[in-house]
Amino acid sequence: MVMQWDRLLNAGRLRRPEFAEAPGREAYLQDYDRILFSEPFRRLAQKTQVHPLYEHDHVHHRMIHSMETCSVGRSLGTGVGHKLLEKGRVTPDQVLRIAGHVQAACLLHDIGNPPFGHSGEDSIGAWFAAQFRAGSGLAGQVPEDQQDEFEHFEGNAQGLRIAGRLEMSRREGGMRLSYATLGSFLKYPCTRAVRDAVLDGQPAPYAGLKKFGVFTEDAPLLEEICAATGMIAEPGGWYRRHPLAFLVEAADDICYRIMDIEDAAAVGDLERADVAAALEDITGKRNREEDAAMPLSERVGVLRALAIGSATQAAVQAFMDNYDAIMTGEFDDDLVSASSKADAFGQLQKLSVERIFVARRKTELEVAGRQVLHRILDHFHGLYGDLAACGYDAGRLDTHWQQLIRAVDLDLRGVKDAATAMHSLADFVSGMTDRYAVKVRDMVTGNLSAY
């Protein structure tokens, strides 16, 4: 089976497939605007990219990273679109749609990430795992076949939940983004239960199965998106990736790997000379001599721009080199690793693992962030337990819980059993910014120093 661009670029909207585009307001433009003006996107400005709770003005947070990623994504989509146009595989209008849907999906790609970066995902998952092992409280009543998706809390799955369920007053379809944008966003088009059943303890045979990107509760959304875009369905309930998902992934890879080391230099975890040398592995040595008076920080900025451009061109070429396998769902790699810049990016990754991810300040704050999240989860778990005891009627809760609900504006719509209650708890905690999480921790533990 070969996926077709006419279906892959489906402009219909989630739970509203008949929605008609307005002249000059194509679906990808509306998608971009809906994401940009959403509250979850706004909160990314106070969520960790790599370095938690930094005051340095030039260190990346999730919003800046997302904006940079969507810029690179647009360039990738434009580059691929024009090469496909030259080969007669798409129309001029589809070139614009490819670039636009990749850009919108890139803007969306981190919207489900919790506070404190990837360590926040691990912290939330570890808390749930402890509750399940102990069989304690309401969490202990979550059905066993759904526990893994809480234990391995995944920002990608939370992102689909936000876009397709929680936003826009929780109407059916949430933001009602286009099928093409949501298909491009789906890095892992499977639920945790499906993934585990397919792998059966073995290594993932396909890139889209390395993690899960959809909660069980949201599986109908996955099925609707994949059917509408013509993504290839496999036995067992998983899907081959939308071709544009590889471009979204490449944009993310290019941005975070390059910008992570530039940030590390800004905060003192790496020497700028080491960063410049690593970037030159991507750009190659320049033919003309550098201005001897140019500050090293400025030279790093020049090299970063050149590296992004060079990596973007390489990823476009990798997409075209593997085009047939991508369209049949057989391509099992990421574009950066399949490109001419693979070795250079491998060195960036090695540098990050050995020097950045183990930096002392980052490590200390991740340990502290874990405790912050666990204290919040512990306290609010009690609220949800009492809510269950009240037959999920919030009006019957005692005065303290009523006050707490008002204090944090907790949304309890749709909570009707243990699984939906724990999703609501995860929605609440993962939606926090880093600083708001610290503030709520201080509130529920009686620390008045912040007031």
N, C-alpha and C positions, 0 to 999 in steps of 0.2 A: 504494500500500500504506500502511496506517495501523498503527502499532505499538499493541499492546494491553497494558493495565496488568496483566492476569492473567499474561501471559508476562514482561513487563518486571520484575515483582516476584517472579520465580522464586526460591524459597527453597532450591532444590536446591544441592548443593555441587559445586565443581569436582572432577571425576573421581570424584564420589560423589553422583550426581544423586538417588538414592533416599533420601538421608539425611532422616530425619523430625525435625521440630521437636518439642522438649519443651515442655509447658505452661509459660508464663512465661519461656521461653528461646528466643524467636524467633530466626531466623537472623541478623538484623541485630544483636541483642544479643551473640550468640556471636562474630560477626565483629568487633565493636568490642573485645571482650575479648581475642580472639586477637591482634589488631593491637597493642593497648595493652601487652600483656605480652611482646611479641616483642623479641628483642635488637636487630634493626635499628631498631625504633622507639625503644628506649632510647638508642641511639647518636645519635639526632637532637638530644639535649640538648647535644652537643658538636660540632654541625655548623653552619656559617655559614648565616645567613639572608641578610644583606646585608653586615654588618660582621665581618670575620674576626678571630678570636682576641681578642675584647674582654673586659676584666675588669669592665666596667660591669654592675651587677646588673640593670638594666632594659632592656638591649639584647636584642632577640629572637634566639633561635636557632631551629633548625628544629622542635624539639619544641613550644615555646611557640606558634610560628606554626601548627603543625598542630592543636594543641588549640583555639586561637582560631578557626581555620577550621572545625573541626567544630562548634563552637558556633553560628557564623553559618550553617553548612550545615543544621543542625537547624532553625533558625528559618526558613530559606528553604523547606525541605521541608515544615514544618508550615504555613507560609503558603500555599504552592501546594496542598498536600493539602486544606486546608479550603475553598479556593476551588473546587477540583474537586469536592469533596463537595457544595457548594451547587448545582453545576450537574448533579449526578447522574452524574458520570463515574467516580467511585471510591466505594468503601465506607468506612465508618468505620475498619475494620481496615486498609485500604490507606492511609489518611491516616498512621497510625502507621508503617507500613512505608516509605512514601516518606521521611518524616523520618528514620527509623532507618537506612535504607540510604545516604542522602546523608551523614549524620553519620559512618558507618563509612568510607565512601569518602573523605571529607575527612581523616579520621585517617590514612588510607593514602597520601594523594596525593603526599607528598614522601619516601616511605620509600626510594626509589631514588636520591636525590640524593647525589653524592659530597662529599668534604670541599671546603672553600673555595667553596661556592656554585656559581653558574652558571659562574664562571671555572674551577672544577674540571672541569666537563663539557668545556669548551673545551680545557683542558690535556690531559685524557686523550685526547680526539679528535685533538689536534695530535700527540701522541706516536705514536699508531697511524699517522696519515697519514705521518709521517716514516719509519716502518719500512716501510710499503708502497712509498713512493717509492724507497727504497733497496733494497728486496727483501731486507732483512737479517733474519737469524735466523729463528726459528720463525714470527714474525708475518708474514714475507714469504711464508709458505706458505699463509696463509688464502686460500680461494677468492675470486677477484675479485668474484663476485656477492654476497659477504658483507662485503667490505671497507668499504663505505660506512657500514654500521651501527656499525662501530668508529670510523671517522674522524669521524663525527658522533654521538659517544656521547651517549645520551639517557637522562636520569634517569627519565622516564616508562616507557620500555621496561625499564629495570633494576628499576623498582618491580613490574611484573607478574612479572618473573623471580623476584624475592624472594618475592612472595606466592604464586605458582603453582608454584614449583619448588624454591627453596633452603631455605625454612623448614620447621619441624616435621620435623627429621631427614631432609630431602630425600625424604620419601615422595611418592608420586604425587599431584600436586595441591597440594603444599606446605602452606600454611595451610588449604587446603580451605575458602576463603571462599565465600559464596553467589554464585550467578550474578548476582543483582541488585546486590550491592555491587561486584563486579568489573566489571560492565557500566557502572555509574555512574562507576567509576574511570577507564575507558578514554577518555581525552581525545582520543587519536589512534588510532583502531582500524584500524591498517594496519602492515605492515612497511616498512622503508626501501626494499626492492627494489620492492615493489608501488607505493609512493608515487612513486618515481622513474619507473617505467614509465607510470603514469597521467598525471603532470604533463608528462613529456617536455620538461623545461626551461622550462615555462610556469608562471605564478603559480598557486597552489593555488585551485581553483574552489570549495573547501568547507573550512570551519573545521577539520574533522577530518583534513585532509590537509596542514595547515601544517607539521607535523612527523610523526615516526613514533613509535608507542607500543609496538611489539612487535618483538622480535628474531626473525629467521628461525627460529631453533631453537624458539621458543615459539609459532609460528603455529598449531599444533594447539590450543593453549589458547585463542587468540583465536577460532578457529572454533567451539569448544565453547561458549564464553561467548555468542557472538552467536547461535548457533542456539538455545540454551536460552532466551534472553531475547527472541527475535524481532526483533533488530536487523536493519535492512534491508541486505541484501547487494547490492553493486554489481559489475558486470562488472570483472574484473581482480583481484578478491580483497580489496577494501576494503569498509568498512561505514559506514553512517550512524550518528551518535552515539546512544547511549541517551539519552532525554530528561533523565534525572537528571544526566547528565554536565554539562549546562549549568548546573545548580544548584551542583555541586561547583566548576566553574570560576568561577562568580560569587562564591562564598564565598571562594575563594582571592584573586580580584581585589580584592574589598572589603577583605580583611584586609591583604594586603601593601601595597596602595597607600596605605592610611591609616596603617598602623603604620610603614611605611618612613620617612615624613616625621617621625613622632613620635620614632623612634629617632635620626634625623638631628639633631633638636634636642637630644636627650639627650647626644650625643657632640660637639656643637658645630659640626656641618656646616651647620645651618640655625638661624636665629633663631626663638625660640618665637613671636614676633609674626607672622612669615611663615607658620608652621605654622597658627596660629589663623586667619589670614585665608584660607588655602587650605581649611581645614575649614568655615569659614563659607560658602564657595561651595556646599558640599553641604547644610549644615543650614539656611541662610538666617539672616538676622539675627533674634535673639531679641527678643520683644516687651518683656520686662521688662529693666530695667537690671541690669548685672552688679554683684556685690559689689565695691566698689572695693578692698577689702583682700584679695581673693582672689589668691593667687600666680598668675603667668602659667602655671606648669607645671600647676597644678590646673585652670585654665580650659581649657588644651589637652586635659586628660583628660576634662573634661565635653563639650567639642566633639567629641572622638573618639567617645565613646559615642553622642552624638546623630547623628553622621555615619554610624556603622555602622547604627544603627536606620533612618535615613532611606534609606540605600543599599539595605538589605535589603528595605524596602517597595517601592522602585522596581524592584528586580530581580524580585520576585514579580509585580508588575504587568506587567513586560516579558515574563515567561514566559507569563502569561495572554493578553496581547495577541498573542503569536506562537504560541499553543498549537497551532493546526492545522498550521502549517508545521513546528513541532518534531516533532509526532507522525508526520508524513509524511517526515521527514528533510530537508526543504527549507530549514529555517532555517539561514542561513549568517552568523552573527554571534555575539558574546558578549552575554550579558544586560545587563551594565553598559553597554556601548556602545549597546545598543538601548533603554536606559532614559532616564528624564527627567533623570538625573544624569550623562549622558554627557559633557557639556562640562566639568563640574566635575572629573570623574575624568581627563579629558584634561589638565587643568591640573596635577593631581597627578602624572601621568606625565611631563609636561614638566619639572616641578620636580625629579623624581627623576633624569631623564636629564641635566639641565643642572647640578645641584648635588650630588646624592648619589653617583651612580655614578662620578663623576670625582673624588671627594674624594681628597686626597693619601694619607692613611693607608690607605684602602681599596685604592687603586691599587698602592701599594708592597707591601702584603701579598698582593695577587693575583699580582704578579710573583714574589714569593718563593714563594708556594704552588705556582705552576707548576713552579718548579725543584725543590721538594720532591717533587712527584708524579713528575716526569720521572726524578729520581735513583732513586726506588723502582722505577719501571717498568723502567728500564735494568737494575738489579741482578736483579730477579726474572725478567726476560726470559731472562737467562742460565740461571737455574734450570730454567725450562720447556724451554729448548733442550736442556739436558743430559737432562732427563726424557724428551724425545722420542728422544734418542740411546740411551737405556736401554730403549726399547720401552715407555715409559710405566709402567715398574715402579719406583716410588719407592724400593723396597728396594735397588736397584742404584746409587743416587746416591752421590756421594762424601760424606765426613764433613762438610764445610762445609755442603753443601746439606741434609743430614740435620739438622744443628744448627739451621739457619735455619728449616726446616719446624717444628721443635719450638718454636723461640723465638717464632714468630708464630702457631702453631697453624694452619698453612695446610691447607686442605681440598682435596685433590686427587681426590676422588671424581668419576667421570664424565669425567675427562680422558683422551681417547683419540686425538686428532688435533690439528692446528694450530688449528682453529676453537674446539673445546671448551677447548683450553689457553688461548687468548687470552680466552675468556669467563671462565675461572677466574681469570686474572690481573686482568681488569676487575672481577670480583666482589670480589676481595680488596682492591684499591686503592680502589674506589668505596665499599666498606663502612667504610672507616676514618673515624674522627673527625678533626677538624683537628689536635688535639694528638697523637693517636696517629700520624698521618702524619709529623709532625715527629720524633717519637721513633723511628720505624722508619727514617726518613732518616738520623738521627744514628747509629743502630746499624749500618747497612750502609756508612756512610762512615767509621766509626771515630771519630766525635765523642764523646768520653767525658765532656764537660762536663756532660751531662744525667744522668750516672749517679753 
